[in-house]
């Protein structure tokens, strides 16, 4: 087999060849970034909760209370799956997980409304998921507001025209527009930043397993006893180039194919995405190379990097508001490219921002790429010296 002439190409060729030959590494660098985005997007493809089953306890049994229940049942958020005669029966249905909420109409519901008094409708929600409470609350509150407007119109019977009745019902008309997430769904909110985390973690797992495999092959060293591996820059650039180019393809696969297949927001331009992916993937690649220096067995990378996935998801400030993260953990999050990359990607892809609008995030990604590159160089410089020392002793 003809070997490349230059050291950096020799290192690049060896790394690519070892990657292709090892099934475990291929799983992390090919199958994981190809399959995980589809899996996550399929799980959240429904976007929002619809027709959540609830039960009703109607202590009033009046025409108005039945009308209120019919209106709630007609909403797209909930489905009145059962009518109970007591709270004990309704609670039993919740314990059996047959319903996820209880709507209780008080006995004085109709009487208090006819008297012009304020009445109270009870809503008991299963808080094992906050989404249950959200959809139940929206359904009940929207029906209650509509009922309030109808009562207000009846109190102004002197209005004789449809226009006057409409003004009494809607003194100030408003229109809800959900920016950057038209469906108000969970997938459009969560999947874009998770895609960036998948890229970072897949890189760390692939590089970590490659490092562990090298240590097992070369008796604790991460480079082979070869004259092509005497140049630190050649080693770092050659190894990094393999993973950078491969994951650049994976990044555009996620940003274009996965996003289009599952109808996620896609407002970013190709040039802006390329200008973002280059520093992000460089930072992730050299971070993976540096942290992998602490890997001594193939399986160690799974224990280290998979454990970090959930904390990093919170440190990104997407699933949990960034303003509510304590300063200490904010500082911890700044050393990981996913913290800056997820926010920049959301702004570019979901909000249509340009590279200039993400100046701070891009600058931090370039800083991290430079810092981790230097750390990787120092690490490989130490490993090269160990390799030379062992060769002399032998």
N, C-alpha and C positions, 0 to 999 in steps of 0.2 A: 504493500500500500504506500502511495506517495505521501510523505508528510509535508505540511506547509513549511516554508523557509523561515518565516519570521516567528519569534517566540510567542508573540501575542496570538497569532493565528494557530500556532501549535497548541497553546493552552485552550483556545476556543474550540479547536477540533477535538481535543481529548475530552473536554467537558461535555460537548454535544454527544460524543460517542458513548460516554459513560451514562449520560442521561437516557439515551435511547435503549441501552442494553439492560437497564435496571427497571423492572416492572413497578417496584414500589415508588420510585421517583416519578415515573410516568403517570401514575395515578394522581399524584399531587400536582404536577405541572400541566397535565392535559385533561384528565377526566374530572378533577375537582373544579377547575374554573369553567369547564364546559357544562357540567351537570348541575352544580350547586345553584347557579343563578336560576336555572329553569325550575329546580325543585322549590326554591323559596318563592319564586313568582307564582307557581301553580298553587302553593298553599294559600297565598294571600290574593289569588286572582279574583275572588268574589268582591274584593275591595271593602264593602260595608256589610254590616249585619242586616239581614232582611227577615221579616216574618218570624221574629223571636216569639216563642210560645209563652203566654202568660195566662193567669186565671183571674177571675173576677168574683168578688164578694159584694153583691148588691143588697145592702140592708134597706134601701129606700123603696125599690120595686115600683117606681113611678115611671110615667112616660118619658119624663125628661132624663131620668137616670139611664133608662134603656137607650135613649137617643145618644147620650154621652158615650155609652159603651159601644154602640154601633159605629160611631165616628172613630173611636180609638181603634176598633177592629178593622176599619177601612183604611187606616194608614199603612204605608209600606214597611214601617219599622217593626210592628208587632202583630201577633195573631192571637186572638182570644181563643185559647184552646179548651178552656173549661170554665163552667160556672159553679161556684161552690156556695153552700148555704152557711158556712161558718169559716172563721179564720183557721181553726184547727185543721179542717179538711184541706184548705189551701196550703197550709204549711206542710202538711204531709206530702202533697204533690211536689212541693219544692224539695223536700228531703229526698224524694225518689228521682229527682232531676227530670221530671216530666214537664215542669214549667220553670221559668227563670225569673218570674216576677209576679206580684199580687197587686191588683188594683181594687181598692175598697171604697165603695160609695157609702157615705154615712146615712143613717136613717133620716136625718133632718135636711138632707141635700135639697130636695124640692121645696120644702117649706121655707127654708132660709132664703132661697133665691126669690120666691114670690114675695117675701117680706122686704126684699132689697138688702138683705144682710149678706155678709161674707161667709162662704162655706168652705170646707176643707175636704179635699179628696186625698186618700192615703195611697201612696205608692211604695211598695216594699220590693226591693230589688236584690237579686243574687249578685254579690260583689266579688265572686270568684273571678270575674272579669269586668273591668271598668266599661267595656263595650256594651255589656248587658244594660248597665245603668244608663249609659248615654242614649241608646235607642229608645228605651222605655220612657225616659224623661222627655225626650223630644216628642214622642208620640202624644203623651198626656198633656204636655204644656201647650202644644200646637192646637189640640182640640179645645183645651180650656180657654185659650186666647180667642179662638173663633166663637165660642159660646159667649164670652164676655162682650165681644163686638155685637152679637145679635141682641143681647140684653140691652146694650146701650142704645141700639136703634129703636127698640120697643119703648124705651123711656122717652124718646123724642118723637112721639106719634104725630106732632104737629108738622113734621116734614112730610110734604105731600108728593114730592117727586123722587124718582129713582136716584137722581144726582144728589139730592140732599141726604137721602138715606146712605148713599155710598160715602159721602163726606163724614157722616156721623160714625159710620163703621170704621173708616180709614181716614182720620184727620190728617195724619202724616203717612203717606205711602212710602214703603221702603222696598228695595229689591236686593236680595242677597247674591253676591258674586264671590265665588270661592277662587281666589287667585292662586295660580300655580298648581292647584289640585282640584280641578272642576268637579270630579266625582266625590270629593271629600273622603276618599278611600284610604285604607291602610297600606295598600301596595304602593301607590304613588308616593306615599309619605316615607315608607321604610325601605323599600327595595333599592332605590338609587344609592343611598349611603352604604347599604349592606354590600352592594356590588364592589365598592372600593375596599371594604374590609376583607372580602373574599380574595381579591387580588393580592393584598398584602399578606394574608395568612397562607395562601397557597404558595407564594414565593418563599416565605419563611420555612414552610414545611418541606418544599422541594430542595432548597439549598441546604437546610439542616440535615435531611436524610443523605444528601450527597456528601456532606462533610463527615457525617458519622460513618458512611461506607468507606471513605478515604482513610479515616483513622483505623478502621478495622483491617483494611488491606495493607497499609504501610506502617503498622505497629505503632500507632499513636500519632503519627505525622499526618498532615492534611495534604501534602504534595508528594509526588513520586520522586525518587532519586534520579532526576534527569537534568541535563544542562539547560534545557529550555525553561526550567522553573527556578532560575537563579535571579531573574529580574522581577522585582516586586511589582512594578507598574504593569508589566506584561501579564503577570498572574492575576492581579486584581481586575484589570480591564478585560482580559480574555474570559475569565469566569463570569464576570458581570454581564458581558455583552450577550452571552448565550441566553441567560434568563431575561434580560431586558428586551431583546427582540421577540422572544417567544411570548412574553406577557404583554407586549405592545399589541400583538395580534389578538390576544385574549381580551384586552381592554376594549378594543374596537368591536369585537364580537359582542361583548356585554352592552356597550353603549349604543350599538346599532341594531343588532339582531334581536337580542333578548328584549330590549326596550320596545322594539316595533312589534314583536310577537305578542306581548302582553299589554300593549297600548299604554305604556308608561309615558310620562312627559318627555318630549324629545325636541327641545328648543335650541340645543347647542349646535354651533356650526363646526364643520370638520376641522378647520384651522384652529379654532379655540380649543377643541377637545385635544388635538395633537399638542398644542402648546401647554396644556395642563398635564397630559399623560407623560410627557417626557420627564419633567422634574419629579413627578410623583413616583413613577416606576424606578427612576434612578435612586431616589431616596429609599424606596422599599427594597430594592435589590441590594444595595450596600448595607442597609440595616440588617437584612437577612444574612449577608456574608459575615458581618461583625458578630451578631448574636450567635451565629452558628459555631463560632470558635469555642463556645462552651458546650458543644455537643460532642460526646465521646462514643456514643452508640447510636445506631440508626433510629431506634425507638425513642431516644431521648427527645427528639424534636417534637414528637406528638405530645409528650407530657408537658413540654415547655410552651409551645406555641398554641396548641388547642386550648390550654387553660387560659391563655391571655385573651381569647376571642370575646368572651362576654364582658369583661371589664373594659376592653377597648371600645365595644359598642356603646357603652354608657359614657366613656370619656369623650367620644366624638361630639356630644352635646346635641344629638338628634333625637334619640329615643327618650332622653331625659333633658330638660331645658338646660342649656349651657350656663345661663345666669344663676341657676340654683346649685351648680357644682362648686364645692369648697375650693378655695384658692390652692391648697396643697395638691388636690387631684387635678386641677386645671394645669398646674405646673408639670405634673407627671404626664398628662396627655400631650403636652407640647413636644415631647421627644419622639412621638410616634407619627409617621407620615399620614396614617389614616385619619388622625384628628383634623389635620388641615386639608387633606385630600377629599374627605367626604363632604365637607362644607363647600369647598370650591366646586366639586362636581355637581352638587345639588344646585348651586347658583348658576352654573353654566348650562346644565342639561335641563333643569326644571324651571328656571326663572329666566333663561335667555340672556344671562350676563355675559359680558365680554371678558377677555383676559385682563383688561385694565380695571374692571370692577372687582377682580379677585387678586389685586396686586399684593395684599398682605399675605394671603395664603400661598401664592406662588413664590414670593420671596422666602417664606419660611421653608417651603419644600426644597428650594435650591440650597438654602443654608443647611438643612438636614442632609441633603445629598452630599454636599461637600464635607460635612463633619463625619458622616459615616464612611465616606470614601477614604478620608485620612485615617480613621480608626481601622478600617480594613487593611490599609497599607501597612500600618504599624503591626497589626496582627500577623500578616503574611511575612513581614520582615523578620519577625521573631521566629516564625515557623521555618523560614529559609535558613536562618542561622542554626536552628536545631537540626535541620536536615544535613547541612554541611558538616556540623560537628559530629553527627553520627557517622557520616561517610568517612571522616578522618579516622575515627576510632576503629571503624571496620577495616 
